[in-house]
Amino acid sequence: MSGKLSRATVALLLMSAFALACGRSTSTEMSEADASAIRLALGTVPATGEIPDLVISEVLERGEPGKRETARIAADGTAAPEVRIGAIRVLRELDPERAVDPIMAALKVGPIEVQIAAAAALGRIKDRRAAPALIELLDSEDLSLAGSAATALGLIGDSGAAKALARTVGRDNPAGSAAVVALEAIQSSAANEQLIAYLSDLSPEVRARAASALSASPDARALQKLVELSRDKNPAVRSASAKALGPIDSDDALGPLRAMLSDSDLRVKRAAIFALGRSPIERASQLLTSLMRRETDFQIDCIRALGGRQDRVAVDGLIRALDDPDRFVRDSASVSLGKSRDRRAVPRLIAGIERTDRRLGDEAVLALGQIGDVAAIPLLSRLLLGEELRYAVASARSLGMLDYPEARSALEAALESRSPEVRETAAAALSAKM
């Protein structure tokens, strides 16, 4: 089961708790019939996707002995692999703390399909105790298992795994690609020396992976080699070099990024645009706003890249885009201004929302909440009680972001709205403020 428990599973959990309170399933022993029923149920659990609620029920109805049996099966190298995979997934869902030791045992015992399931479960649990065992599996001859271990290490986020992951970048797919994603999640500079060495690898795929991994922990030592790779004959390498050059705080990184804005490969050009959006150098905003005016095909890309930048050139360029004849451009500019959180945009956003033709939409309403200026509260309060549902709902969400008494008062008044959607959104916003 991914993410939250289903309603049916939650109901089963509550039923089990009630049964235990009433004296059911209190025995410390389990009959062979009960153990057999659990094994049969666990064998029906798929390797991915939803865990059937009936399986959860089979374990929960037997209380503590049921959980112990599930843990025993997970670690039992003699049990059928499909049953052990089911046990690993169910145990991770029901009792993550109890799950770590038996799942780590499964990780060591195998076979490979069980180890892959165990690695995935340990990554979801995010327990750092599993990191050393997962690091060992990065050298597995089975690339799928090595990739699963790398993915799990990225989810756990242990910086101590960074150097081992960096070595894995040089392996074949899926292990190498999974290691890149993990390194980007961990964002550790500990692995950079190895990654910089890979920038000279004979394989263009490895060069691209190393450059991509370096984008998460920018390193000026890589600058010269990344500049060279920006002219590599392989477009994937050029794109990855752009990604890594973007966050480096050096004027020398801007030259190759500007050159890649004219690259014949559209993927490279877009990579350069978004790399400029990550640049800490203000002049990058000039390059983006200039391209935005010059080439309409890349206008949306530039607007998105400018989102979150707070220098005057970026914010002014986004404010100008609020007057574009294309509604999608205006909406995108509103979203990006919300990310920038610059109060200079507030008057223009308000004016665009107040126009009779509703020049700006609910994205602009949400941007006002993200920016957080008290000057937006009168408009948001009116929209909240107005007849236009999408503006009213957006206003409730926006007011929920504002930490002012006036915002709370407006939300409290909205609890009497005729619209159930507005009432629910206002109630949720008020609850989040508590």
N, C-alpha and C positions, 0 to 999 in steps of 0.2 A: 504494500500500500504506500503510495507516495504522498508526502505532505500530511495533511490532517486526517484523523480517523473519520470514517464515514459515520453517518448518523446511526446506522444499524449497529456498527461496532461499538459506538459510544453507549447505545442502549444495552448491548450485551455486557459491557463493562459494569454498568450500573446494576444490571440484573445479577451479575456474579457477586458484586459487593453485597447486595441485599441477601443473596443466598448464604453467603458466608456469615453475615450478621445473624442469620436465623439458625445457624448451626450446621449448614450443609458444607460438604467438602472440607471438613476440618481434620480429617485423618492424615497422618504423616506417611502412610503407606498407600501404594497404588496397586490395584489388582491387575493381573495380566490382561484381563478383558479391557480395562480402561486404557492400559498402555498400548494395547493393540489398536484400540479406537483412535488414539492420538496419532499413532504412526500412519494409519490409513488416511486420516484427515490431512496430515502434513504432506503426504505424497501427492495431494491434489493442488498444492500451492504452486502457481507458475513461477518461473525464475524472475520475471518482472511483472509489473502491473499490479492490479488489485489483489489483495489477499481475501479469499472468500470469507464472509462473515461466519459461516458455519464452522470453519476451521478455528477461528478465534473462539467461538462458543465451546468447541470440544475441549480446548485447553482451559478456558476460564471456569467452566462448570466443575472442573476437578481441583480448582483452587491451587494452593501452594504445591501439592504433589504434581499437578499438571505442568506447572512452570518448570519444576525440577526435572521432570521427564523430558520436556522439550529441550532443556539445556543439555541433558545427558546425550540425547540423540544428535544434537548439533556437533558434539565433540567426538561422537562414536565413529571411528574409521571403518567399522564393519557394517554400518547401516547403509541402506541404498542411497546413492547420491541425491536422488530427487526428494527423498524424505529428509535428508540433512539440510538441503537447501530450503525446504519448507520450514524446518525448525529454526534455521538461522534468521529467516525473514520474520517469522512470527515472534521469536524471542526479541529481536531488535525492536519490534513494534510495541510489545507489551511491557518489556522490562529492560530498557537499555543498559542500566547499571549491571544487572545480572548477566547480560549478554556478552560483555567484553571477553571474559576468560574463556568460555566455551567456544566463542567464535574465533578467538585467537588460536585455540587448539585446532579448530577446523582449518584455519589458514595454514597450519604446519603439516597437517595430516594429508590433505588432498582428498580425492583427485582434483584435477585442475578446475572443473566446473564448480566444485564446492569451494575451492580457494577463491575463485572469481566472485562468487556470491558473498563469501566472507569478507573479502576486501571491500566490496560495495557497502556491506552493512557497517563495517568499522568506519568507513568514511562518513556515513550518515550519522553515526553515533558521535564522531569527533573526539574520541578519547585518545590523548597523546601517548598513552601506554602502548598503543598499537603501532606507533611509528617505526620502531626498530625492526619489527617483523616485516612490515610493509617495505621498508628500505631494502631488506634482503631479497625480496621478490622482484625488485627492479632489474635484477640480473637474470631473471628466469628466461629459459630458452623459449618459452611460450610467450609470444609478443602480446597476446590478449591479456594474459595474466599480468605481465609487466605493466601494461597500460592501465589495467584496473588498479594495481597498486599505486601507480603514479596519480591517478585520479583521486584515490582515497587520501593520499598524502596532501594533495591540494585542498581537499575539503577540511582535513584536520588542521591545516595551516601551521605546521611545525617548521619553523625556520631551520631547525637542525637537519632537515631533509634536503635542503636546497642544493648542496654540493652533489649529493647522489642523484638528484633529479637533473642537475645540469649535465652530468655524464650521460644520462639516459636520453638527452636531446639528440645525441648522435646515433641513436638506435633507429631501426626501421619502424614504420607505422605498424600498429597504433601506439606503441610505447613512446616513441619520440614526440609525437604530437600531444599525447596526454601529459607528458612531462612539461611541455611548454605551457599548457593551460594551468598546470599546478604551480609552476614558477610564477606565472602572472598573478595567481591568487595569493601566493605567499608574499610576494614583493620583497624578497631578500636580496641584498647586494652580495651576500656571501658566495654566490655561485658565479659572479660576473667574470672572474678570471678565466674559468673554463669556457663560458659562453663566448667571450671575446676571442678565444683561440678557435672556436668553431666558426667564426666569421670568415676564416680562411680555408674552410673545409672544401674538398674537391666537389662534394655533392651540393648542388644548388638547394636541394630540399633542406639539408642540414644548415646551410648558411641562412636560409629564410627562417627556420625555426629558432636559431640562436638570436637573430636580430629581433624577432617577435618577443622572445623571452626577455630580452634586455629592455624592452619598452616599459616593463613594470618597475624596473629599478635602474633609471638612467645613469649612465656612467660615462664621464667625459673621456676616459681612456679609450673608449670604443669609437670616439668621434671620427678619427681619421679613416678607420676601416669602413665605418658606415657611410661616409662620404663616397668612398670608392664603390661600395655596393649600390649606391643610388644610381650608378651608371652601369650596373650589371646587365648582361644581355637577357637575363631571366626576369620577367615581369614580377613573379612572386617574390624574388629577392629584392627587387626595387621597392615593392610595396612594403615589405617587412622592414627594410631600411628606413623608409619614411616613418613608419610607426615608431621605430626606436629613436630616430632623430628628433621627433616632435618635442618630447619633454626635456631634452638636454638644454641647459641654460647657457647657451653660447651663440653668439652671432654667426659663427661658422656653420651652425646647423641650418640657418635660414636659407643660405644660398642654394644648396641642393634641393631643399623643399620647394623653393620658388621655381627652380628648373623643372621639377617634376610636375608642376602645375601645367606644363605644356607637353607632358608625356603623351605618346601616341596610344598608350594602353589606358583605357578609362579606369581600370581598377587601381592603377598606380596614381593616376590623377586624384581620384577620390581618397586614396590613402594619404596623399600629401595634404589634402584639404583638412582632413580630420586630425592629422598630425600637427598642423598649424594651430588648430583649435586647442591643442594641449600645450602649446609652446608657452613658456613663462615670459617670453620676450614680447613687449607691446607691439613691436613692428609687425608681428605676425597678423595682428588684427587689420592692419592696413592692406596686407596682401589679400586677406580674405574679403574685405569689403570691396576692394578694387575688382576682384574676380566676380564677386556677386553682382556688381553693376555691369560688368563687361560681358558675362556669359550666362544667360538666363537658364541654360540647361543645368547649371551647377548652383543655381541660386539657393535651392533648398538645402543642398549639402553645406554651403557656406553659412547659411543661417543656423543650422544645427551645430556646426563647428564653433560658431561664435557664442552659443549658449553657455552661460556660466562665466564668460570672460567679463571683467569688470572695468576695463580701461575705457576711456571716453570714446575712442574710435569705434570699438566694438558696440557699445551701447547706442551710440548715435546711429550707427549703421542699421541696427535692429529696429530702432524707433522709426527710421525712414521707411523700413520695409512694412510698417503698419499701414502705410498709404498705398501699398501695391494693389493693382486692380485684381489680382488673383487671390481669392479667399484662402486657398491653401498656404500661400506665401504669408499672408497676414496672420493666419493661425500659428504657423511655424515660428514666426517672429515673436508672437505672444508667449509661446512656450519657452523660447530661448531667453526672453527678457525675464520671465519668472525665475529661471535658473541663475541669471546674473544678479538678481536681487538688488537692482539699482533703482533708487527712489526717483531718479530723474525721469523714469519711464511712466510713473504713476499718472500725471496729468494727461498724457496722450492715450494711455489705456482707458482711463475714465471717459475721455471725450469720445473715443471710438465706440465704447459700449453704449453711451447715452444717445448716440445718433439715432434718429427715427428709423433708419434703414439697418440698425444693428450692425454697423460696419465691422465690429469685432465681436467674436463669439465667446462661448464659455471658457475657451482657453485663456482669454484675456482676463476673465473673472477669476480664474484660478491663479493666474500670474499675480494679481493684486494681493492675494493671500500669501503667496510665497515671498513677495517683496516685503510685506509686513508694515506698510505705512498706515497710520491711523486715519489719514485723509481719505482712504478708500471705504471706510465703514459706512458713511451715510448712503453711498450708492449701493453697497452690498446689502444693507438693511432694506432698502426699497425693493431691490430685485428679489430678495428672499420672500417678500410678501406679495410679489407681483403674480401675474397670470401666466407668465412664460416659464414652464416647468424646468426646462434645462438650465435657464439662468438662475432659477430659485435654488435648485439642487447644487449647482456650482457655487452659488453664494454661500450656502450653508457650509460646504466644504472649505471654502475660502475663509469664512469667519472663524472656523475652527482652528485655523493656523495663526490667528491674530490674538495676542495675549493682552487684550484690553477689556475693561469692564463693559464698554459699549458693545463689543462683539458678543460677549456672553449674554447681555440683555437681549440683543437681537435674536440670538439662537433660542433663548427661553421663550420669546414671543412666538417663534416659529413652531413650537411644540403644539400650538393650537391651530396650525395650518389645516386647511381642508384636504391637502394632498398628503396621503400616507407616505409617499416617497420623501417629501420635504420633512415631515415629522421624524421619520426614521433617520435621515441624514443629520438633522439638527441634534437629535438625541445622541447619535454616535459622536458627533463633534463635541458636544458637552461632556460626554463620558470620557473622551480622550483628554480633556482639560483637567480632570480630577487627579 
